[in-house]
Every structure is written in structure tokens, then in C-alpha cells.
Amino acid sequence: MAPNNGLANAKSKNDTADDVNGNSSRTTILEKGSVEDRGNGTNINSRQVISDQIQAFMNGEGRASPKTEFRAFFTVWTFVTRLPGPTWCDHHPGYLMRGMAYFPLSGLLIGTFVST
């Protein structure tokens, strides 16, 4: 018998749930109400805060310029490879997001280097 089946088949007085007819309908080993106690997850307010942070980055430090594009490319390059990049590049999430267009170019360059 598989370990999960053994856990699911193990019945105790505390973890059986009976329906209206008195039949046990419980198919989990979680206690009743444990899923409901976890909360509702993320709400729309936290998504709005994240959206505001992204907009602030794109309008401020991440505004389109040649330096920003170079930093986005080298951020992607150091993210995809283990090769070092310039010291002024880091794995800032904003530059990774901005550099998503450079993932195919990085892959093309890596493929070219590996194939030769």
C-alpha cells in the first residue's frame, strides 16, 4: 500500500466527517476548516500597489534611454549565463522586466558561441 493511501485510510475519531446519513465522506487528512483558515490570498489592493511600483520605476529610473537599454541587456545576459557583466548591472527586477525583449538575443548569442 502506498504511503499516501495509508494516511488517507487511517481513521481516527477526530478526523472523520459524517454526512446527513452518517456515512463518512472525508477524503483528506487535513483537519476541517484548515483550508478556510489560510485566508483569501492576495487581494486587489496589493496588486494595485505592485502596479504603482512598476509604473514608478518605468517613469523614473527605468525611463527609456541607451544606458537603460544597455543595463537591461547586460542584466539579462548575466541572468541567463554565468559570464560576468559590467559592475553597474545587477538583477534588479525592473531591468529584468524591461530586458525581456533581450532574452532571444541572448539565446542567439549563446547558441552562436556554443556552436562554434
C-alpha positions as YAML, in Angstrom:
chain: A
units: angstrom
residues:
- id: 1
  name: MET
  ca: [0.00, 0.00, 0.00]
- id: 2
  name: ALA
  ca: [1.29, 3.45, -0.89]
- id: 3
  name: PRO
  ca: [2.12, 5.78, 2.00]
- id: 4
  name: ASN
  ca: [-0.50, 8.30, 0.92]
- id: 5
  name: ASN
  ca: [-3.18, 5.62, 0.87]
- id: 6
  name: GLY
  ca: [-2.13, 4.59, 4.33]
- id: 7
  name: LEU
  ca: [-2.53, 8.13, 5.56]
- id: 8
  name: ALA
  ca: [-5.86, 8.58, 3.83]
- id: 9
  name: ASN
  ca: [-7.17, 5.26, 5.12]
- id: 10
  name: ALA
  ca: [-6.05, 5.90, 8.68]
- id: 11
  name: LYS
  ca: [-9.18, 6.81, 10.54]
- id: 12
  name: SER
  ca: [-9.42, 8.24, 13.96]
- id: 13
  name: LYS
  ca: [-12.34, 9.58, 15.87]
- id: 14
  name: ASN
  ca: [-11.24, 13.18, 15.35]
- id: 15
  name: ASP
  ca: [-10.78, 13.20, 11.57]
- id: 16
  name: THR
  ca: [-13.94, 11.55, 10.30]
- id: 17
  name: ALA
  ca: [-16.68, 13.71, 8.87]
- id: 18
  name: ASP
  ca: [-20.15, 12.30, 8.57]
- id: 19
  name: ASP
  ca: [-22.79, 13.38, 6.10]
- id: 20
  name: VAL
  ca: [-26.51, 13.52, 6.82]
- id: 21
  name: ASN
  ca: [-26.89, 9.73, 6.62]
- id: 22
  name: GLY
  ca: [-23.94, 9.09, 8.95]
- id: 23
  name: ASN
  ca: [-21.60, 7.93, 6.18]
- id: 24
  name: SER
  ca: [-18.02, 9.10, 6.28]
- id: 25
  name: SER
  ca: [-17.34, 11.34, 3.28]
- id: 26
  name: ARG
  ca: [-13.93, 12.62, 4.27]
- id: 27
  name: THR
  ca: [-11.23, 12.13, 1.63]
- id: 28
  name: THR
  ca: [-8.41, 14.19, 3.13]
- id: 29
  name: ILE
  ca: [-6.18, 14.11, 6.15]
- id: 30
  name: LEU
  ca: [-6.47, 17.85, 6.72]
- id: 31
  name: GLU
  ca: [-8.48, 18.95, 9.68]
- id: 32
  name: LYS
  ca: [-11.82, 20.55, 8.99]
- id: 33
  name: GLY
  ca: [-11.50, 24.28, 8.41]
- id: 34
  name: SER
  ca: [-7.72, 24.32, 7.88]
- id: 35
  name: VAL
  ca: [-8.05, 25.48, 4.25]
- id: 36
  name: GLU
  ca: [-10.56, 28.18, 5.13]
- id: 37
  name: ASP
  ca: [-8.24, 29.47, 7.86]
- id: 38
  name: ARG
  ca: [-5.47, 30.18, 5.34]
- id: 39
  name: GLY
  ca: [-7.17, 33.37, 4.18]
- id: 40
  name: ASN
  ca: [-8.18, 34.77, 0.82]
- id: 41
  name: GLY
  ca: [-4.73, 35.09, -0.76]
- id: 42
  name: THR
  ca: [-3.72, 38.29, -2.45]
- id: 43
  name: ASN
  ca: [-6.32, 40.94, -2.82]
- id: 44
  name: ILE
  ca: [-6.71, 43.60, -5.48]
- id: 45
  name: ASN
  ca: [-5.17, 46.29, -3.27]
- id: 46
  name: SER
  ca: [-1.78, 44.56, -3.19]
- id: 47
  name: ARG
  ca: [-1.90, 44.15, -6.97]
- id: 48
  name: GLN
  ca: [-2.56, 47.86, -7.31]
- id: 49
  name: VAL
  ca: [0.44, 48.64, -5.09]
- id: 50
  name: ILE
  ca: [2.67, 46.44, -7.27]
- id: 51
  name: SER
  ca: [1.31, 48.09, -10.40]
- id: 52
  name: ASP
  ca: [2.04, 51.51, -8.92]
- id: 53
  name: GLN
  ca: [5.62, 50.44, -8.12]
- id: 54
  name: ILE
  ca: [6.15, 49.22, -11.69]
- id: 55
  name: GLN
  ca: [4.78, 52.46, -13.11]
- id: 56
  name: ALA
  ca: [7.02, 54.50, -10.80]
- id: 57
  name: PHE
  ca: [10.07, 52.51, -11.94]
- id: 58
  name: MET
  ca: [9.21, 52.85, -15.64]
- id: 59
  name: ASN
  ca: [8.64, 56.60, -15.28]
- id: 60
  name: GLY
  ca: [11.71, 57.18, -13.12]
- id: 61
  name: GLU
  ca: [14.87, 55.11, -13.10]
- id: 62
  name: GLY
  ca: [13.69, 52.78, -15.88]
- id: 63
  name: ARG
  ca: [12.83, 55.51, -18.40]
- id: 64
  name: ALA
  ca: [13.89, 54.60, -21.93]
- id: 65
  name: SER
  ca: [17.44, 55.68, -22.71]
- id: 66
  name: PRO
  ca: [20.52, 53.99, -24.21]
- id: 67
  name: LYS
  ca: [22.03, 53.45, -20.75]
- id: 68
  name: THR
  ca: [18.82, 51.82, -19.52]
- id: 69
  name: GLU
  ca: [18.73, 49.52, -22.55]
- id: 70
  name: PHE
  ca: [22.38, 48.51, -22.09]
- id: 71
  name: ARG
  ca: [21.74, 47.83, -18.42]
- id: 72
  name: ALA
  ca: [18.65, 45.78, -19.28]
- id: 73
  name: PHE
  ca: [20.61, 43.74, -21.83]
- id: 74
  name: PHE
  ca: [23.53, 43.05, -19.50]
- id: 75
  name: THR
  ca: [21.14, 42.23, -16.65]
- id: 76
  name: VAL
  ca: [19.54, 39.59, -18.88]
- id: 77
  name: TRP
  ca: [22.97, 38.43, -20.06]
- id: 78
  name: THR
  ca: [24.27, 37.88, -16.51]
- id: 79
  name: PHE
  ca: [20.93, 36.32, -15.52]
- id: 80
  name: VAL
  ca: [20.98, 33.74, -18.35]
- id: 81
  name: THR
  ca: [24.71, 32.96, -18.28]
- id: 82
  name: ARG
  ca: [27.38, 32.68, -15.66]
- id: 83
  name: LEU
  ca: [29.53, 35.11, -17.60]
- id: 84
  name: PRO
  ca: [30.34, 38.33, -15.79]
- id: 85
  name: GLY
  ca: [28.79, 41.57, -16.83]
- id: 86
  name: PRO
  ca: [29.62, 45.18, -16.05]
- id: 87
  name: THR
  ca: [29.78, 46.06, -12.38]
- id: 88
  name: TRP
  ca: [26.98, 48.61, -12.78]
- id: 89
  name: CYS
  ca: [24.48, 45.82, -13.62]
- id: 90
  name: ASP
  ca: [22.57, 43.84, -11.06]
- id: 91
  name: HIS
  ca: [19.49, 41.62, -11.10]
- id: 92
  name: HIS
  ca: [17.04, 44.41, -10.40]
- id: 93
  name: PRO
  ca: [13.52, 43.10, -11.18]
- id: 94
  name: GLY
  ca: [12.67, 46.23, -13.14]
- id: 95
  name: TYR
  ca: [15.59, 45.77, -15.51]
- id: 96
  name: LEU
  ca: [14.82, 42.06, -15.90]
- id: 97
  name: MET
  ca: [11.27, 43.02, -16.81]
- id: 98
  name: ARG
  ca: [12.47, 45.70, -19.19]
- id: 99
  name: GLY
  ca: [15.04, 43.33, -20.71]
- id: 100
  name: MET
  ca: [12.59, 40.55, -21.61]
- id: 101
  name: ALA
  ca: [12.99, 41.54, -25.26]
- id: 102
  name: TYR
  ca: [16.69, 40.68, -24.99]
- id: 103
  name: PHE
  ca: [16.20, 37.04, -23.95]
- id: 104
  name: PRO
  ca: [16.01, 35.85, -27.61]
- id: 105
  name: LEU
  ca: [19.10, 37.88, -28.49]
- id: 106
  name: SER
  ca: [20.97, 36.41, -25.52]
- id: 107
  name: GLY
  ca: [19.91, 32.93, -26.57]
- id: 108
  name: LEU
  ca: [21.08, 33.58, -30.13]
- id: 109
  name: LEU
  ca: [24.48, 34.79, -28.93]
- id: 110
  name: ILE
  ca: [24.88, 31.84, -26.54]
- id: 111
  name: GLY
  ca: [23.87, 29.41, -29.30]
- id: 112
  name: THR
  ca: [26.36, 31.01, -31.69]
- id: 113
  name: PHE
  ca: [29.19, 30.77, -29.15]
- id: 114
  name: VAL
  ca: [28.38, 27.16, -28.27]
- id: 115
  name: SER
  ca: [28.05, 26.01, -31.90]
- id: 116
  name: THR
  ca: [31.44, 27.37, -32.99]
...
